[in-house]
Amino acid sequence: MGYTALSDRELVTLLAGNDARAFETLYQRHAGAMYAYAFRKVPVPAIVEDLLQEVFTNFYRRRTELAHIENVPSYLYNALRNRIFNELRNSLLHEQHHQQMPSGQTADLHINYDLRELEKAFAAALDKLTERSREIFLLSRRDHLSYKEIAEKLGISVKAVEKHMTRSLGLMREELKGFGAVGIVVCSCLIQ
């Protein structure tokens, strides 16, 4: 039986044991669709290739820590979405301030200020969530768990997880809308 017949879960287990063919198989299985997804968000081939390389390099580096992953595509897409968000945020902030500020040093100060303000707004929005919604939101977005994995971990239904996430994302959208294009990017990356 060849590696292509193995499930993602089996390949991750082999990868944790330093099996290079398992990594190659996972890459071949998921990279094409991930490239198409990223290209819809950032239509610059060189950037998309860099983002994919970062995701898969990090995945390989953390291979022994990730042996527990049940849903490999979910993990990879969440990692990619986070990288896309960072790329778009950085590009938007750079472009916005580059156009407005004649001095590079002044632009850097404003970018840092804007990022701090965005981080504060995000933290404030998180604080407005109920304790359970915040826990579910962070398990999904920070820990990259699927809704099913969250439901199992917390002993609740997948529908309950979906309900909490819908409310959380709505609140995030509302709280970050004042950040214009950057707020829109943050919200779109949170929702995907």
C-alpha positions in Angstrom: 0.0 0.0 0.0 1.4 3.4 -1.0 1.5 6.6 1.0 -1.3 8.1 -1.0 -3.7 5.5 0.4 -3.0 6.6 4.0 -5.3 9.1 5.8 -4.0 12.5 6.8 -4.1 11.3 10.4 -1.8 8.3 9.6 0.5 10.5 7.6 0.8 13.0 10.5 1.7 10.1 12.8 4.4 8.9 10.4 5.6 12.5 10.0 6.0 12.8 13.8 8.5 9.9 13.4 10.5 12.0 10.8 9.1 10.2 7.8 9.9 12.5 4.9 7.6 10.7 2.4 4.6 11.3 4.7 5.4 15.1 4.6 5.7 15.0 0.8 2.4 13.2 0.5 0.6 15.7 2.8 2.1 18.6 0.8 1.1 17.1 -2.5 -2.4 16.4 -1.1 -3.1 19.9 0.2 -0.8 22.5 -1.4 -2.8 22.9 -4.6 -6.1 23.7 -3.0 -4.4 25.9 -0.4 -2.6 27.8 -3.2 -6.0 28.5 -4.9 -7.5 29.6 -1.6 -4.6 32.0 -0.9 -4.5 33.3 -4.4 -8.2 34.4 -4.1 -7.2 36.5 -1.1 -3.7 37.7 -2.3 -3.5 37.5 -6.1 0.3 37.7 -6.2 1.9 34.3 -7.0 5.2 35.1 -5.3 3.5 36.1 -2.1 1.2 33.1 -2.2 4.2 30.8 -2.7 6.0 32.4 0.3 2.9 32.0 2.5 2.5 28.3 1.6 6.2 27.7 2.2 5.9 29.4 5.6 2.9 27.2 6.5 4.4 24.0 5.5 7.9 24.8 6.9 6.3 25.6 10.2 4.2 22.4 10.0 7.3 20.3 9.4 9.3 22.1 12.2 6.5 21.4 14.7 5.8 17.8 13.4 6.4 16.1 16.8 4.1 18.6 18.6 1.3 18.1 16.0 0.9 14.4 16.1 -2.4 14.9 17.9 -4.0 16.8 15.1 -7.3 15.2 14.0 -8.2 17.5 11.2 -5.1 18.3 9.2 -6.8 20.4 6.5 -8.4 22.6 9.2 -5.1 23.1 10.9 -3.3 24.0 7.6 -6.0 26.4 6.4 -6.1 28.1 9.8 -2.4 28.6 9.7 -2.6 29.9 6.1 -5.5 32.2 6.9 -3.4 33.7 9.8 -0.4 34.2 7.5 -2.7 35.8 4.9 -4.2 38.1 7.5 -0.7 39.2 8.6 0.4 39.8 5.0 -2.7 41.9 4.2 -2.5 43.8 7.5 1.2 44.6 6.9 0.6 45.6 3.3 -2.4 47.8 4.0 -0.7 49.5 6.9 2.5 50.0 4.9 0.7 51.4 1.9 -1.6 53.6 4.0 1.2 55.2 5.9 3.6 55.3 3.0 1.2 57.5 1.1 0.5 59.8 4.1 4.0 60.2 5.7 7.0 61.8 4.0 9.4 60.5 6.6 10.1 56.8 7.0 10.7 57.2 10.7 7.4 59.0 11.2 5.6 56.3 9.2 7.1 53.6 11.5 5.8 55.4 14.6 2.3 55.6 13.1 2.2 51.9 12.0 3.3 50.9 15.5 0.6 53.1 17.0 -2.1 51.7 14.7 -1.1 48.1 15.4 -1.3 48.8 19.1 -4.7 50.4 18.7 -5.9 47.4 16.7 -4.6 45.0 19.3 -6.3 47.0 22.0 -9.6 47.0 20.1 -9.3 43.3 19.5 -8.5 42.6 23.2 -11.5 44.8 24.2 -13.8 42.9 21.8 -12.6 39.6 23.3 -13.4 41.0 26.8 -17.0 41.7 25.7 -17.5 38.0 24.9 -19.0 35.8 27.6 -16.4 33.5 29.2 -17.6 30.5 27.3 -17.7 32.3 23.9 -14.2 33.7 24.5 -13.0 30.2 25.3 -14.5 28.7 22.2 -13.3 31.6 20.0 -9.7 31.2 21.2 -9.8 27.4 20.8 -10.9 28.0 17.2 -8.7 30.9 16.2 -5.7 30.7 18.4 -5.4 26.9 18.9 -6.8 26.0 15.4 -9.2 23.4 16.7 -12.2 22.4 14.5 -15.7 23.0 15.8 -16.0 19.2 16.3 -12.7 19.1 18.3 -13.9 22.1 20.5 -17.3 20.4 21.1 -15.5 17.2 22.2 -13.1 19.0 24.4 -15.8 21.1 26.2 -18.4 18.4 26.2 -21.0 20.4 24.2 -22.6 20.0 20.8 -21.2 21.2 17.6 -24.3 23.4 17.1 -23.5 25.1 20.5 -20.0 25.8 19.2 -21.4 27.2 16.0 -23.8 29.4 17.9 -21.0 30.8 20.1 -18.8 31.4 17.1 -21.5 33.2 15.1 -22.1 35.6 18.0 -18.4 36.1 18.6 -17.6 36.9 15.0 -20.6 39.3 14.8 -19.3 41.2 17.8 -15.7 41.2 16.4 -17.0 42.6 13.1 -18.9 45.3 15.0 -16.0 46.2 17.3 -13.4 46.4 14.6 -15.4 48.2 11.9 -13.9 51.5 13.0 -10.5 50.4 11.7 -11.6 50.8 8.0 -9.8 48.5 5.6 -7.6 46.9 8.3 -10.8 46.1 10.3 -12.4 44.6 7.2 -9.3 42.4 6.7 -9.2 41.3 10.3 -12.9 40.4 10.2 -12.7 38.6 6.9 -9.8 36.5 8.1 -11.6 35.7 11.4 -14.7 34.6 9.5 -13.1 32.4 6.9 
